[in-house]
Amino acid sequence: MMREESKGTNYGIKILVVDDEKRIRDACRAMLSNEGFEVALAENGFAGLKRIEEEHFDIILLDLMMPGMSGIDLLTHVKAKHPDTLVIVITGYATLEHAIEAMKKGAFDFISKPFSPKDLRTVTAKAIEYIRTLEDIAHEKSRMGVLINHISDGVMATDMERLVALANPAFLRMIGYRGESAIGKSVTDLIRNENLLQVIEKALSMPAEEFGEVTEEFAEGALTDTEERVLAVRCVPFRDRLHRNLGTVTVMHDITASKKMDQMKSDFVSMVAHEIKSPMNSVLAMVKVIQDGLAGELTEKQREMLGRISEKIKGLADLAAELLDLSRIESGLITMEKGRLQLEPLLREQIEFHKAKARNKHISLSMDHVPELPPVLVNSRSIEEVFSNLISNAIRYTPEGGSIVVSAGVEQGYVLVSVKDNGFGIGKQDQDRIFERFYRVKNDQTRLITGTGLGLAIVKSIVDAHNGMIKVDSDIGRGSTFSVYLPIMQP
């Protein structure tokens, strides 16, 4: 069975045996053919040279000591014509120094006469493994090259000397470069914009103990001749396993369409806010005048109705504010600055901030013991808004006397933060929709709780922009657990 598997593995591998001793040639052919290799023979260096000029061989077994053309001379021809061919030199004990010389000139390995089938099998197996490794590297490089060259985002990599190691067609198009090959050129030969050069320089000079994205947004023809084009640029340092800077990777994304859409949304929201704000304030002021009795005495029923009217108007004001907030967040997420952050201090600050609100409802708000957490790469203000919103929701939907616990840990490459309450809970039919805009769970327990239905939509937008995830686990009457997963920052 083992012999059959070996044949299948070695199928298509071509080996040339060059040796002036017929018994060596025949023995090698018998053993290697039995292993599944395609084997050719040459009785001297001139015959071997003719064979390699006619076809390519993966491996050559080459005797060093031959009359006429020596193995060293043939090795030189092989490496010149077929540099990827592996040459295993055959030598006697008296010519070991020649084997060393051959290794210096590019031979892969050597085998000493007399050798056994096991010796030959071992050295060829090592050569095959090396060939397979080179093929895997070549295939992976080819796949990456196809991927990078065909994605719509611009990608450029530089080394520590600010020389371009990679620049795909999209990147060159976005910066308006139309010269000869960019590989090996200085970034200053490609890029004229000082701000973009400073972005790359900032990433390149980032200290080893720090890691973060340097982001910038370029508009109005800053990088190209097209004034309406808007480009978002992210640049990160590229490091080895010892955290030493080796260069930078810059990614450029065309956000023109997103910016136009955001501008349309912002214009609409601003118009709505402007048109609604003044009338709402006027109505609230008039309601307050009536409630204060300045327009005449009110009955208890009238006061109750005016109170409801006032609450509804305040709800409209809150809705306008949250719409503005969502618009601001979504437009800002495109080029959001991110940096290294330890989550534990931020979580403790949020708990302290919300304790007064929880205390007013006689709700226990606490934090579990948190192990040492790895850092995350985030925008601190946005992540603060995520946990502020989740804790506020937990307080709002937990009845008096309940409890809320915040916990954190590490799970499969993510920092996991959970906000758990023993409140009203969310039915299975609602859990898939609670992150939609304006969607609110409505039942007998929650119908009197006011809200816009935008809070969790804002939370999900922020988490998604950080390549994270948010999940909910809940049962009616048993409470809810919201879990936020943020990727651990890579060194």
Buried (B, 14 or more C-beta within 10 A) or exposed (E): EEEEEBBEBBEEBBBBBBBBEEEBBEBBBEBBEBBBBBBBBBBBBBBBBEBBEEEEBBBBBBBBBBEEBBBBEBBBBBBEEBEEBBBBBBBBEEBEEBBBBBBEBBBBBBBBBEBEBEEBBBBBBBBBEBBEEEEEEEEEEEEEEEEBEEEEBBBBBBBEEBBBBBBBEBBBBBBBBEEEEBEEBEBEBBBEBEEBBEBBBBBBEBEEEEBBBBBBBBBEEBBBEEEEBBBBBBBBBBBEEEEEBBBBBBBBBBBBEBBEEBEEBBEEBEEBBEEBBEEBEEBBEEBEEBBEEEEEEBEEEEEEEBEEBBEEBEEBBBBBBBBBBBBBBBBBBBBBBBBBBEBBEBBEEBBEEBBEBBEEBEBBBEBEEBEEBBBBBBBBEBBBBBBBBBBBBBBBBBEEEBBBBBBBEEEEEBBBBBBBBBBBBBEEEBBEEBBEBEBBBEEEBBEEEEBBBBBBBBBBBBBEBBEBBBEBEBEBEEBBBBBBBBBBBEE
